[in-house]
């Protein structure tokens, strides 16, 4: 715990008791040890890469359909959940519709802290049910977006019944897995060049404090593979 204090792992505004609670939650995985300092170093790099990629001309052109392939988008996608990746694409697509263009000139990261810890133990069957429902919801959102783009309105579509048990075997109910969700508070300043059709170009400094949620299975050490699943 003293090592974590020395490396400013927790937000400065936290009470000491809350920090001890977060530290205790990190010890819950049965077979996997999580070092918060190493994790936050990786999280800092991942967040920096995601923000810079999201504002890049290549990613914006890919999001709007101006280009059909983007190596940068593919690399970023590998570190995000599909839902989070789709949200990034949607955000840049909507921004482009305003006619404004944002170029990130510099990103100053002033703090990366462990904001919250959530440990779950569940059956593999429950995990597969979660994933199937998320995939269904993503497909519904994509279908609605396609309708809006083609017709400017959303029509009623036939409701689809989802069988969440389709790919689940009897053994999956007996197989237990562990999952860890780590929320990271990222304090940063975005130095943006804003190009609009109505006014001269502007330089803007945007202060932001966002919570980035990372998730991974932690049943065994070899299962660890952190992905960003949401940004709040």
URQUINOR-V345033 format. One record per pair of residues at least 4 apart in sequence whose ideal C-beta (glycine too) atoms are under 7 Angstrom apart, sorted by the first residue. I is the first residue (numbers start at 1). GAP is how many residues later the second one is. Records with the same first field share a line. If there is no record, write none. Layout:
I = GAP / GAP
//
This chain:
1 = 4 / 19 / 22
2 = 4
3 = 4
4 = 5 / 6 / 19 / 32 / 33
7 = 30
9 = 27 / 28 / 31 / 104 / 105
10 = 4 / 9 / 12 / 103 / 104
11 = 102 / 104 / 174
14 = 4 / 5
16 = 4
17 = 4
18 = 4
19 = 4
20 = 4
21 = 4
22 = 4 / 92 / 95
25 = 92 / 94
26 = 8 / 10 / 91
28 = 91
29 = 5 / 90 / 149 / 151 / 189
30 = 148
31 = 188 / 189 / 190
32 = 186 / 188 / 189 / 192
34 = 5 / 146
35 = 4
36 = 4 / 78
37 = 4
38 = 4
39 = 4 / 143
40 = 4 / 72 / 74 / 144
41 = 4
42 = 4 / 184
43 = 4 / 69 / 141 / 169 / 171
44 = 4 / 65 / 68
45 = 4
46 = 4 / 33 / 182
47 = 4 / 139 / 165
48 = 4 / 59 / 61
49 = 4 / 27
50 = 4 / 26 / 178
51 = 4 / 53 / 56
52 = 4 / 52 / 55
53 = 6 / 19 / 23
54 = 5 / 34 / 38
55 = 47 / 48 / 49
56 = 4 / 16
57 = 4
58 = 4 / 12 / 14
59 = 4 / 11 / 13 / 14 / 33
60 = 4 / 32 / 36
61 = 5 / 6
62 = 5 / 8 / 11
63 = 26 / 29 / 30
64 = 29 / 32
70 = 4
71 = 4
72 = 4
73 = 4
74 = 4
76 = 4
77 = 8
79 = 148 / 149
80 = 4 / 5 / 147 / 148
81 = 4 / 146 / 147 / 148
82 = 4 / 56
83 = 4 / 51 / 55 / 146
84 = 4 / 144 / 145 / 146
85 = 4
86 = 4 / 52
87 = 4
88 = 4
89 = 4
90 = 4
91 = 4
92 = 4
95 = 5 / 7
99 = 97 / 98
100 = 94 / 95 / 96
101 = 94
102 = 90 / 92
103 = 89 / 90
104 = 86 / 88
105 = 86 / 87 / 88
106 = 85
107 = 81 / 83
108 = 80 / 81
109 = 77 / 79
110 = 77 / 78 / 79
111 = 76
112 = 72 / 74
113 = 71 / 72
114 = 68 / 70
115 = 68 / 69 / 70 / 96
116 = 67
117 = 65
118 = 63
119 = 59 / 61
120 = 59
121 = 55 / 57
122 = 4 / 5 / 55
123 = 49 / 50 / 52 / 53
124 = 4 / 48 / 51 / 53
125 = 4 / 43 / 47 / 48
126 = 4
127 = 4 / 50
128 = 4 / 39 / 40 / 44
129 = 4 / 35
130 = 4
131 = 4
132 = 4 / 30 / 32
133 = 4 / 31
134 = 4
135 = 4
136 = 4 / 26
137 = 4
138 = 4
139 = 4
140 = 4
141 = 4
142 = 4
143 = 4 / 14
144 = 4 / 10
145 = 4
146 = 4
147 = 4 / 7 / 8
148 = 4 / 6
168 = 4
171 = 4
177 = 40 / 42
178 = 39 / 40 / 41
179 = 36 / 38 / 39
180 = 36 / 38
181 = 32 / 34
182 = 32
183 = 28 / 30
184 = 27 / 28 / 30
185 = 24 / 26
186 = 24 / 26
187 = 22
188 = 20
189 = 16 / 17 / 18
190 = 16 / 18
191 = 14
192 = 12 / 14
193 = 8 / 10
194 = 7 / 8 / 10
195 = 6
210 = 21 / 22
211 = 21
212 = 16 / 19
213 = 15 / 16 / 17
214 = 12 / 13 / 14
215 = 12 / 14
216 = 8 / 9 / 10 / 11
217 = 6
218 = 5 / 6
219 = 4
//
